[in-house]
Amino acid sequence: MNSGFANISVNMKLALGFGTVLFFTAILALVGWTSLDKLIYRTDRIGNITELSNNLTNLRVARLQYMLTDGDETAAQNMQSKLDVFRTHQQSLLTQFTNPLNLKPLGELADITRDYEASLNRMRAAYQAGAKVRGEMATHAGAASQTIESLNTAVMQMDPSEPARFDQALLVNTARQDLLLVGNEVRGYTAKPDEKTEKAVFQLLDTAISHLDKLKSAFDAGNRERITQLETALRNYRASIDAFKVTTQTAGAVRKDLTTQGAAIVKLGEELYGIQMQLAKADTAKARNLQIGCVVLVMLFGILAAVIITRQITRPLRDTLAIVERIASGDLTHSAAITRRDELGVLQQGIQRMGATLRDLISGIRDGVTQIA
């Protein structure tokens, strides 16, 4: 191998030496570019997770606005649009995160996102049902009020001298006051549903229904139908409040589920963020090691190439100089075997031929002088 390398021209030796250094320099640059690409990729993934957290925050704000407006349709559409954005971004993560470490939390995130969407739909259904029930409560309260006013009109049309007129008017007024108290308490209950207001509503409503027995005994058969209508309206009113209670409990349970699911999504996002940071550190360490390795290889091969090329050039130059000095000192007897075929080998062969020519010339002169003598 050394003989073969010696036969290569000096230009080729220098080209191989510098080419080797340039090759490893290019490898070093490639490692740097690859490391930079990985860092950019990891930064983009961290940005994706941050965007997911921002989308979740926007969705939570939209949900709170929807709750504060008691199921307003405009707020519902805004919440749905935020949900669509969040779901689309979450699904895009499945194609962008390819490392096996990300697959488990991404799968859990997809499951929780579906549960979160289902909970939002249940909450929306609960608010829609609550709005419907509130409308029914108003209808039944209005029907009860009309029936009471109808009874009051009937009492006012009675002969003032009748003894029962005053007692009936007092009972009708009591029914009216009961309905007003129930209505006021219902408004407080629907505005702020809690155990205290709920208990007060049902107590007042049950009291109003219990007072109907006195109405039934005080009025004649001609007004029994009105009292029956009033009782039906009050009982329907109570059933609507019961239905509102159910929707309120459902909405409360859904809110707890949403809080739990939202916290789980945040936790998974933090887990994914931590994974990306670990991978970024691993990529950085790997890139640093590769760069250090490439630098060491470049230096080693550079030094090795310099030593080999220098020896391939300086040694034959010293040999050639020794031949020239022997010729200059008059020693024409030395003859070395030249096997190199590069420029320095050609130079050595030329000097060898020059020495042989001088030797032949001097030998010829000597023979001529001998013949003359």
C-alpha positions as a Markdown table, in Angstrom:
| # | Residue | x | y | z |
|---|---|---|---|---|
| 1 | Met | 0.0 | 0.0 | 0.0 |
| 2 | Asn | 2.9 | 2.3 | 0.8 |
| 3 | Ser | 4.5 | 1.6 | -2.5 |
| 4 | Gly | 1.3 | 2.2 | -4.3 |
| 5 | Phe | 0.8 | 5.5 | -2.5 |
| 6 | Ala | 4.4 | 6.5 | -3.4 |
| 7 | Asn | 3.7 | 6.0 | -7.1 |
| 8 | Ile | 0.8 | 8.5 | -6.9 |
| 9 | Ser | 1.7 | 12.0 | -8.2 |
| 10 | Val | 2.4 | 14.8 | -5.7 |
| 11 | Asn | -0.6 | 16.7 | -6.9 |
| 12 | Met | -2.8 | 13.7 | -6.2 |
| 13 | Lys | -1.2 | 13.2 | -2.7 |
| 14 | Leu | -2.0 | 16.8 | -1.8 |
| 15 | Ala | -5.5 | 16.5 | -3.2 |
| 16 | Leu | -6.1 | 13.3 | -1.2 |
| 17 | Gly | -4.8 | 15.0 | 2.0 |
| 18 | Phe | -6.8 | 18.2 | 1.7 |
| 19 | Gly | -9.8 | 16.2 | 0.3 |
| 20 | Thr | -9.8 | 14.0 | 3.4 |
| 21 | Val | -9.8 | 17.1 | 5.7 |
| 22 | Leu | -12.6 | 18.7 | 3.6 |
| 23 | Phe | -14.6 | 15.5 | 3.7 |
| 24 | Phe | -14.6 | 15.3 | 7.5 |
| 25 | Thr | -15.2 | 19.1 | 7.6 |
| 26 | Ala | -18.3 | 18.5 | 5.5 |
| 27 | Ile | -19.4 | 15.7 | 7.8 |
| 28 | Leu | -19.0 | 18.0 | 10.8 |
| 29 | Ala | -21.1 | 20.6 | 9.0 |
| 30 | Leu | -23.7 | 18.0 | 8.2 |
| 31 | Val | -23.8 | 16.9 | 11.8 |
| 32 | Gly | -24.3 | 20.5 | 12.9 |
| 33 | Trp | -27.2 | 21.0 | 10.4 |
| 34 | Thr | -28.8 | 17.8 | 11.4 |
| 35 | Ser | -28.6 | 18.7 | 15.1 |
| 36 | Leu | -30.1 | 22.1 | 14.3 |
| 37 | Asp | -32.9 | 20.5 | 12.4 |
| 38 | Lys | -33.6 | 18.2 | 15.3 |
| 39 | Leu | -33.6 | 21.2 | 17.7 |
| 40 | Ile | -36.0 | 23.1 | 15.4 |
| 41 | Tyr | -38.2 | 20.0 | 15.2 |
| 42 | Arg | -38.3 | 19.6 | 19.0 |
| 43 | Thr | -39.0 | 23.3 | 19.4 |
| 44 | Asp | -41.9 | 23.0 | 17.0 |
| 45 | Arg | -43.3 | 20.1 | 19.1 |
| 46 | Ile | -43.0 | 22.1 | 22.3 |
| 47 | Gly | -44.9 | 24.9 | 20.4 |
| 48 | Asn | -47.6 | 22.4 | 19.5 |
| 49 | Ile | -48.1 | 21.4 | 23.1 |
| 50 | Thr | -48.2 | 25.1 | 24.2 |
| 51 | Glu | -50.8 | 25.8 | 21.5 |
| 52 | Leu | -52.8 | 22.8 | 22.8 |
| 53 | Ser | -52.8 | 24.3 | 26.3 |
| 54 | Asn | -53.8 | 27.7 | 24.9 |
| 55 | Asn | -56.7 | 26.1 | 23.0 |
| 56 | Leu | -57.8 | 24.4 | 26.1 |
| 57 | Thr | -57.7 | 27.7 | 28.0 |
| 58 | Asn | -59.8 | 29.3 | 25.3 |
| 59 | Leu | -62.3 | 26.4 | 25.5 |
| 60 | Arg | -62.6 | 26.7 | 29.2 |
| 61 | Val | -63.2 | 30.5 | 29.0 |
| 62 | Ala | -65.9 | 29.8 | 26.3 |
| 63 | Arg | -67.5 | 27.2 | 28.6 |
| 64 | Leu | -67.5 | 29.6 | 31.6 |
| 65 | Gln | -69.1 | 32.3 | 29.3 |
| 66 | Tyr | -71.7 | 29.7 | 28.3 |
| 67 | Met | -72.5 | 28.9 | 31.9 |
| 68 | Leu | -72.7 | 32.6 | 32.9 |
| 69 | Thr | -75.2 | 33.2 | 30.1 |
| 70 | Asp | -77.4 | 30.2 | 31.2 |
| 71 | Gly | -77.0 | 28.4 | 27.9 |
| 72 | Asp | -77.2 | 31.4 | 25.5 |
| 73 | Glu | -77.1 | 30.1 | 21.9 |
| 74 | Thr | -74.4 | 32.6 | 20.8 |
| 75 | Ala | -72.2 | 31.5 | 23.6 |
| 76 | Ala | -73.0 | 27.9 | 22.7 |
| 77 | Gln | -71.8 | 28.4 | 19.1 |
| 78 | Asn | -68.6 | 30.1 | 20.4 |
| 79 | Met | -68.0 | 27.2 | 22.8 |
| 80 | Gln | -68.5 | 24.7 | 19.9 |
| 81 | Ser | -66.1 | 26.6 | 17.6 |
| 82 | Lys | -63.4 | 26.6 | 20.4 |
| 83 | Leu | -64.1 | 22.8 | 20.9 |
| 84 | Asp | -63.6 | 22.2 | 17.1 |
| 85 | Val | -60.3 | 24.1 | 17.2 |
| 86 | Phe | -59.1 | 22.1 | 20.2 |
| 87 | Arg | -60.1 | 18.8 | 18.8 |
| 88 | Thr | -58.5 | 19.5 | 15.4 |
| 89 | His | -55.3 | 20.5 | 17.0 |
| 90 | Gln | -55.3 | 17.5 | 19.3 |
| 91 | Gln | -55.8 | 15.1 | 16.3 |
| 92 | Ser | -53.0 | 16.8 | 14.4 |
| 93 | Leu | -50.6 | 15.9 | 17.2 |
| 94 | Leu | -51.1 | 12.2 | 16.4 |
| 95 | Thr | -49.3 | 12.7 | 13.1 |
| 96 | Gln | -46.7 | 15.1 | 14.3 |
| 97 | Phe | -45.4 | 13.2 | 17.3 |
| 98 | Thr | -43.8 | 10.0 | 16.0 |
| 99 | Asn | -41.5 | 9.1 | 18.9 |
| 100 | Pro | -42.7 | 5.9 | 20.7 |
| 101 | Leu | -42.4 | 7.7 | 24.0 |
| 102 | Asn | -45.2 | 10.1 | 22.9 |
| 103 | Leu | -47.7 | 7.4 | 21.9 |
| 104 | Lys | -49.0 | 6.5 | 25.3 |
| 105 | Pro | -49.8 | 10.0 | 26.5 |
| 106 | Leu | -51.2 | 10.9 | 23.1 |
| 107 | Gly | -53.5 | 7.9 | 23.2 |
| 108 | Glu | -54.7 | 8.9 | 26.7 |
| 109 | Leu | -55.1 | 12.5 | 25.5 |
| 110 | Ala | -57.3 | 11.4 | 22.6 |
| 111 | Asp | -59.5 | 9.4 | 25.0 |
| 112 | Ile | -59.9 | 12.2 | 27.5 |
| 113 | Thr | -60.6 | 14.7 | 24.7 |
| 114 | Arg | -63.5 | 12.5 | 23.5 |
| 115 | Asp | -64.7 | 12.3 | 27.1 |
| 116 | Tyr | -64.4 | 16.1 | 27.5 |
| 117 | Glu | -66.4 | 16.6 | 24.3 |
| 118 | Ala | -69.1 | 14.2 | 25.5 |
| 119 | Ser | -69.2 | 16.1 | 28.8 |
| 120 | Leu | -69.6 | 19.4 | 27.0 |
| 121 | Asn | -72.5 | 18.0 | 25.0 |
| 122 | Arg | -74.1 | 16.7 | 28.2 |
| 123 | Met | -73.7 | 20.1 | 29.8 |
| 124 | Arg | -75.2 | 21.8 | 26.8 |
| 125 | Ala | -78.1 | 19.3 | 26.8 |
| 126 | Ala | -78.6 | 20.0 | 30.5 |
| 127 | Tyr | -78.7 | 23.8 | 30.0 |
| 128 | Gln | -81.1 | 23.4 | 27.1 |
| 129 | Ala | -83.4 | 21.2 | 29.2 |
| 130 | Gly | -83.1 | 23.7 | 32.0 |
| 131 | Ala | -84.2 | 26.5 | 29.7 |
| 132 | Lys | -87.1 | 24.4 | 28.5 |
| 133 | Val | -88.1 | 23.7 | 32.1 |
| 134 | Arg | -87.9 | 27.3 | 33.1 |
| 135 | Gly | -90.3 | 28.1 | 30.3 |
| 136 | Glu | -92.7 | 25.4 | 31.5 |
| 137 | Met | -92.5 | 26.8 | 35.1 |
| 138 | Ala | -93.5 | 30.2 | 33.8 |
| 139 | Thr | -96.4 | 28.6 | 31.9 |
| 140 | His | -97.6 | 26.7 | 34.9 |
| 141 | Ala | -97.2 | 29.8 | 37.2 |
| 142 | Gly | -99.2 | 31.8 | 34.7 |
| 143 | Ala | -101.9 | 29.2 | 34.5 |
| 144 | Ala | -102.2 | 29.2 | 38.3 |
| 145 | Ser | -102.3 | 33.0 | 38.5 |
| 146 | Gln | -105.1 | 33.1 | 35.9 |
| 147 | Thr | -107.1 | 30.5 | 37.8 |
| 148 | Ile | -106.7 | 32.5 | 41.0 |
| 149 | Glu | -107.8 | 35.6 | 39.3 |
| 150 | Ser | -110.8 | 33.7 | 37.9 |
| 151 | Leu | -111.7 | 32.6 | 41.4 |
| 152 | Asn | -111.3 | 36.2 | 42.7 |
| 153 | Thr | -113.6 | 37.5 | 40.0 |
| 154 | Ala | -116.2 | 34.9 | 40.9 |
| 155 | Val | -115.9 | 36.0 | 44.6 |
| 156 | Met | -116.2 | 39.7 | 43.7 |
| 157 | Gln | -119.4 | 38.9 | 41.7 |
| 158 | Met | -121.0 | 37.4 | 44.8 |
| 159 | Asp | -123.6 | 39.4 | 46.8 |
| 160 | Pro | -121.7 | 41.4 | 49.5 |
| 161 | Ser | -124.2 | 40.4 | 52.0 |
| 162 | Glu | -123.4 | 36.7 | 51.8 |
| 163 | Pro | -121.5 | 35.5 | 54.8 |
| 164 | Ala | -119.2 | 33.2 | 52.8 |
| 165 | Arg | -118.0 | 36.0 | 50.6 |
| 166 | Phe | -115.4 | 37.4 | 53.0 |
| 167 | Asp | -113.9 | 34.0 | 53.9 |
| 168 | Gln | -113.7 | 33.0 | 50.2 |
| 169 | Ala | -112.0 | 36.3 | 49.4 |
| 170 | Leu | -109.5 | 35.8 | 52.2 |
| 171 | Leu | -108.7 | 32.2 | 50.9 |
| 172 | Val | -108.3 | 33.5 | 47.3 |
| 173 | Asn | -106.0 | 36.2 | 48.6 |
| 174 | Thr | -104.0 | 33.6 | 50.6 |
| 175 | Ala | -103.6 | 31.5 | 47.4 |
| 176 | Arg | -102.4 | 34.6 | 45.5 |
| 177 | Gln | -99.9 | 35.4 | 48.3 |
| 178 | Asp | -98.7 | 31.8 | 48.3 |
| 179 | Leu | -98.1 | 31.9 | 44.5 |
| 180 | Leu | -96.3 | 35.2 | 44.8 |
| 181 | Leu | -94.0 | 33.8 | 47.5 |
| 182 | Val | -93.3 | 30.7 | 45.5 |
| 183 | Gly | -92.5 | 32.8 | 42.4 |
| 184 | Asn | -90.1 | 35.0 | 44.3 |
| 185 | Glu | -88.3 | 32.0 | 45.8 |
| 186 | Val | -88.2 | 30.2 | 42.4 |
| 187 | Arg | -86.5 | 33.2 | 40.9 |
| 188 | Gly | -83.9 | 33.1 | 43.6 |
| 189 | Tyr | -83.6 | 29.3 | 43.2 |
| 190 | Thr | -83.1 | 29.4 | 39.4 |
| 191 | Ala | -80.6 | 32.2 | 39.8 |
| 192 | Lys | -78.5 | 30.4 | 42.5 |
| 193 | Pro | -79.5 | 26.8 | 42.9 |
| 194 | Asp | -78.4 | 25.4 | 46.2 |
| 195 | Glu | -79.7 | 23.3 | 49.0 |
| 196 | Lys | -81.1 | 26.2 | 51.0 |
| 197 | Thr | -83.1 | 27.8 | 48.1 |
| 198 | Glu | -84.3 | 24.4 | 46.9 |
| 199 | Lys | -85.7 | 23.5 | 50.3 |
| 200 | Ala | -87.4 | 26.9 | 50.6 |
| 201 | Val | -89.1 | 26.6 | 47.2 |
| 202 | Phe | -90.5 | 23.1 | 47.8 |
| 203 | Gln | -91.7 | 24.1 | 51.3 |
| 204 | Leu | -93.6 | 27.1 | 50.0 |
| 205 | Leu | -95.0 | 25.2 | 47.1 |
| 206 | Asp | -96.2 | 22.3 | 49.3 |
| 207 | Thr | -97.8 | 24.9 | 51.6 |
| 208 | Ala | -99.6 | 26.5 | 48.7 |
| 209 | Ile | -100.9 | 23.0 | 47.6 |
| 210 | Ser | -102.0 | 22.2 | 51.1 |
| 211 | His | -104.0 | 25.4 | 51.3 |
| 212 | Leu | -106.1 | 24.1 | 48.4 |
| 213 | Asp | -108.1 | 21.8 | 50.8 |
| 214 | Lys | -109.6 | 24.9 | 52.5 |
| 215 | Leu | -110.5 | 26.3 | 49.0 |
| 216 | Lys | -112.2 | 23.0 | 48.1 |
| 217 | Ser | -114.3 | 23.1 | 51.3 |
| 218 | Ala | -115.1 | 26.8 | 51.1 |
| 219 | Phe | -116.3 | 27.0 | 47.4 |
| 220 | Asp | -119.4 | 25.3 | 46.0 |
| 221 | Ala | -119.5 | 22.8 | 43.2 |
| 222 | Gly | -119.6 | 25.6 | 40.5 |
| 223 | Asn | -116.1 | 26.6 | 41.3 |
| 224 | Arg | -114.6 | 23.2 | 41.9 |
| 225 | Glu | -113.4 | 23.0 | 38.3 |
| 226 | Arg | -111.4 | 26.2 | 38.8 |
| 227 | Ile | -109.9 | 24.8 | 42.0 |
| 228 | Thr | -109.0 | 21.6 | 40.2 |
| 229 | Gln | -107.3 | 23.6 | 37.5 |
| 230 | Leu | -105.4 | 25.5 | 40.1 |
| 231 | Glu | -104.3 | 22.3 | 41.8 |
| 232 | Thr | -103.2 | 20.9 | 38.5 |
| 233 | Ala | -101.2 | 24.0 | 37.6 |
| 234 | Leu | -99.5 | 24.0 | 41.0 |
| 235 | Arg | -98.6 | 20.3 | 40.8 |
| 236 | Asn | -97.3 | 20.8 | 37.3 |
| 237 | Tyr | -95.4 | 23.8 | 38.6 |
| 238 | Arg | -93.8 | 21.5 | 41.3 |
| 239 | Ala | -93.0 | 18.8 | 38.7 |
| 240 | Ser | -91.3 | 21.5 | 36.5 |
| 241 | Ile | -89.2 | 22.6 | 39.5 |
| 242 | Asp | -88.3 | 18.9 | 40.2 |
| 243 | Ala | -87.2 | 18.6 | 36.6 |
| 244 | Phe | -85.2 | 21.8 | 37.0 |
| 245 | Lys | -83.6 | 20.3 | 40.1 |
| 246 | Val | -82.6 | 17.2 | 38.0 |
| 247 | Thr | -81.1 | 19.4 | 35.2 |
| 248 | Thr | -79.2 | 21.4 | 37.9 |
| 249 | Gln | -77.8 | 18.3 | 39.5 |
| 250 | Thr | -76.8 | 17.0 | 36.0 |
| 251 | Ala | -75.1 | 20.2 | 35.1 |
| 252 | Gly | -73.3 | 20.2 | 38.5 |
| 253 | Ala | -72.0 | 16.6 | 38.0 |
| 254 | Val | -70.9 | 17.5 | 34.4 |
| 255 | Arg | -69.0 | 20.5 | 35.7 |
| 256 | Lys | -67.1 | 18.3 | 38.1 |
| 257 | Asp | -66.4 | 15.9 | 35.2 |
| 258 | Leu | -65.2 | 18.7 | 33.1 |
| 259 | Thr | -62.9 | 20.0 | 35.8 |
| 260 | Thr | -61.4 | 16.6 | 36.3 |
| 261 | Gln | -61.0 | 16.0 | 32.6 |
| 262 | Gly | -59.5 | 19.4 | 32.0 |
| 263 | Ala | -57.0 | 18.8 | 34.8 |
| 264 | Ala | -56.1 | 15.5 | 33.2 |
| 265 | Ile | -55.6 | 17.1 | 29.8 |
| 266 | Val | -53.3 | 19.7 | 31.4 |
| 267 | Lys | -51.4 | 16.9 | 33.2 |
| 268 | Leu | -50.9 | 15.0 | 29.9 |
| 269 | Gly | -49.8 | 18.2 | 28.2 |
| 270 | Glu | -47.2 | 18.7 | 30.9 |
| 271 | Glu | -46.1 | 15.1 | 30.5 |
| 272 | Leu | -45.7 | 15.6 | 26.8 |
| 273 | Tyr | -43.8 | 18.8 | 27.4 |
| 274 | Gly | -41.5 | 17.0 | 29.8 |
| 275 | Ile | -40.9 | 14.2 | 27.2 |
| 276 | Gln | -40.0 | 16.8 | 24.6 |
| 277 | Met | -37.5 | 18.5 | 27.0 |
| 278 | Gln | -35.9 | 15.1 | 27.7 |
| 279 | Leu | -35.7 | 14.3 | 24.0 |
| 280 | Ala | -34.3 | 17.8 | 23.4 |
| 281 | Lys | -31.6 | 17.2 | 26.0 |
| 282 | Ala | -30.8 | 13.8 | 24.5 |
| 283 | Asp | -30.6 | 15.2 | 21.0 |
| 284 | Thr | -28.3 | 18.0 | 22.2 |
| 285 | Ala | -26.0 | 15.5 | 24.0 |
| 286 | Lys | -25.9 | 13.3 | 20.9 |
| 287 | Ala | -25.1 | 16.2 | 18.7 |
| 288 | Arg | -22.4 | 17.4 | 21.0 |
| 289 | Asn | -20.8 | 14.0 | 21.1 |
| 290 | Leu | -21.0 | 13.6 | 17.3 |
| 291 | Gln | -19.5 | 17.1 | 16.8 |
| 292 | Ile | -16.7 | 16.3 | 19.3 |
| 293 | Gly | -16.1 | 13.0 | 17.5 |
| 294 | Cys | -16.0 | 14.6 | 14.1 |
| 295 | Val | -13.6 | 17.3 | 15.3 |
| 296 | Val | -11.3 | 14.6 | 16.8 |
| 297 | Leu | -11.4 | 12.6 | 13.6 |
| 298 | Val | -10.7 | 15.7 | 11.4 |
| 299 | Met | -7.7 | 16.5 | 13.6 |
| 300 | Leu | -6.4 | 12.9 | 13.6 |
| 301 | Phe | -6.8 | 12.4 | 9.9 |
| 302 | Gly | -5.4 | 15.9 | 9.2 |
| 303 | Ile | -2.3 | 15.1 | 11.3 |
| 304 | Leu | -2.0 | 11.6 | 9.8 |
| 305 | Ala | -2.4 | 13.0 | 6.2 |
| 306 | Ala | 0.2 | 15.7 | 6.9 |
| 307 | Val | 2.7 | 13.3 | 8.3 |
| 308 | Ile | 2.3 | 10.7 | 5.5 |
| 309 | Ile | 2.3 | 13.3 | 2.7 |
| 310 | Thr | 5.3 | 15.1 | 4.3 |
| 311 | Arg | 7.2 | 11.9 | 4.5 |
| 312 | Gln | 6.3 | 11.0 | 0.9 |
| 313 | Ile | 7.7 | 14.2 | -0.3 |
| 314 | Thr | 10.6 | 15.1 | 2.1 |
| 315 | Arg | 12.3 | 11.6 | 2.2 |
| 316 | Pro | 12.7 | 11.3 | -1.5 |
| 317 | Leu | 13.9 | 14.9 | -1.6 |
| 318 | Arg | 16.6 | 14.0 | 0.9 |
| 319 | Asp | 17.6 | 10.9 | -1.1 |
| 320 | Thr | 17.8 | 13.0 | -4.2 |
| 321 | Leu | 19.9 | 15.6 | -2.5 |
| 322 | Ala | 22.3 | 12.9 | -1.3 |
| 323 | Ile | 22.7 | 11.6 | -4.8 |
| 324 | Val | 23.4 | 15.1 | -6.1 |
| 325 | Glu | 25.9 | 15.7 | -3.4 |
| 326 | Arg | 27.8 | 12.4 | -4.2 |
| 327 | Ile | 27.9 | 13.4 | -7.9 |
| 328 | Ala | 29.1 | 16.8 | -6.9 |
| 329 | Ser | 31.9 | 15.3 | -4.8 |
| 330 | Gly | 33.0 | 13.2 | -7.8 |
| 331 | Asp | 31.4 | 9.9 | -6.6 |
| 332 | Leu | 29.9 | 8.5 | -9.8 |
| 333 | Thr | 30.0 | 4.9 | -8.7 |
| 334 | His | 26.7 | 4.9 | -6.7 |
| 335 | Ser | 23.7 | 3.6 | -8.4 |
| 336 | Ala | 20.4 | 3.0 | -6.6 |
| 337 | Ala | 17.3 | 1.2 | -7.8 |
| 338 | Ile | 14.5 | 3.8 | -8.3 |
| 339 | Thr | 11.0 | 2.3 | -8.1 |
| 340 | Arg | 8.9 | 5.4 | -7.5 |
| 341 | Arg | 6.9 | 6.7 | -10.5 |
| 342 | Asp | 5.8 | 10.0 | -9.2 |
| 343 | Glu | 7.4 | 13.4 | -9.9 |
| 344 | Leu | 10.1 | 12.8 | -7.3 |
| 345 | Gly | 10.8 | 9.3 | -8.8 |
| 346 | Val | 11.2 | 10.8 | -12.2 |
| 347 | Leu | 13.6 | 13.4 | -10.8 |
| 348 | Gln | 15.7 | 10.7 | -9.1 |
| 349 | Gln | 15.7 | 8.7 | -12.4 |
| 350 | Gly | 16.9 | 11.7 | -14.3 |
| 351 | Ile | 19.7 | 12.4 | -11.8 |
| 352 | Gln | 20.7 | 8.7 | -12.0 |
| 353 | Arg | 20.8 | 9.0 | -15.8 |
| 354 | Met | 22.9 | 12.2 | -15.5 |
| 355 | Gly | 25.3 | 10.4 | -13.2 |
| 356 | Ala | 25.6 | 7.4 | -15.6 |
| 357 | Thr | 26.1 | 9.8 | -18.5 |
| 358 | Leu | 28.9 | 11.6 | -16.7 |
| 359 | Arg | 30.4 | 8.3 | -15.7 |
| 360 | Asp | 30.4 | 7.1 | -19.3 |
| 361 | Leu | 31.8 | 10.4 | -20.5 |
| 362 | Ile | 34.6 | 10.4 | -18.0 |
| 363 | Ser | 35.3 | 6.7 | -18.8 |
| 364 | Gly | 35.5 | 7.6 | -22.5 |
| 365 | Ile | 37.9 | 10.5 | -21.9 |
| 366 | Arg | 40.1 | 8.2 | -19.8 |
| 367 | Asp | 40.2 | 5.5 | -22.5 |
| 368 | Gly | 41.1 | 8.2 | -25.1 |
| 369 | Val | 43.9 | 9.6 | -23.0 |
| 370 | Thr | 45.2 | 6.0 | -22.5 |
| 371 | Gln | 45.2 | 5.4 | -26.2 |
| 372 | Ile | 47.0 | 8.7 | -26.9 |
| 373 | Ala | 49.6 | 7.9 | -24.3 |
